[in-house]
């Protein structure tokens, strides 16, 4: 399965949103991971595919 960065970002957001609804305590970790992933994809676009 091949996902480009424009398709990957909303997918990560959706998963993070669902996890936050299920377990609100995870908010800090999910936001931190999301920002790290989006930052890495922005700096190194070849990682996304």
C-alpha positions as CSV (number, residue, x, y, z in Angstrom):
1,X,0.0,0.0,0.0
2,X,1.5,3.3,-1.1
3,X,0.3,6.6,0.6
4,X,1.6,10.0,-0.4
5,X,2.1,12.7,2.1
6,X,-1.2,14.5,1.2
7,X,-3.1,11.3,1.9
8,X,-1.0,10.3,4.9
9,X,-1.6,13.5,7.0
10,X,-5.4,13.3,7.2
11,X,-5.1,9.6,8.0
12,X,-2.8,10.3,10.9
13,X,-5.2,13.1,12.0
14,X,-8.2,10.8,11.9
15,X,-6.4,8.0,13.9
16,X,-5.2,10.6,16.5
17,X,-8.7,12.1,16.9
18,X,-10.2,8.7,17.5
19,X,-7.6,7.8,20.1
20,X,-8.1,11.1,21.8
21,X,-11.8,10.4,22.0
22,X,-11.2,7.0,23.5
23,X,-8.4,7.9,25.9
24,X,-8.2,11.7,26.6
25,X,-5.0,11.2,28.7
26,X,-3.1,10.3,25.5
27,X,-3.6,13.8,24.1
28,X,-0.1,15.1,24.9
29,X,1.6,12.0,23.4
30,X,-0.6,11.9,20.3
31,X,-0.1,15.6,19.6
32,X,3.7,15.2,20.1
33,X,3.9,12.1,17.8
34,X,1.7,13.8,15.2
35,X,4.0,16.9,15.2
36,X,7.1,14.8,14.9
37,X,5.7,12.7,12.1
38,X,4.5,15.7,10.1
39,X,7.8,17.5,10.7
40,X,9.8,14.5,9.5
41,X,7.6,14.2,6.4
42,X,8.1,17.9,5.7
43,X,11.9,17.7,6.1
44,X,12.4,14.4,4.4
45,X,9.6,13.9,1.8
46,X,11.2,10.8,0.4
47,X,10.3,9.0,3.7
48,X,6.6,9.1,2.7
49,X,7.3,7.3,-0.5
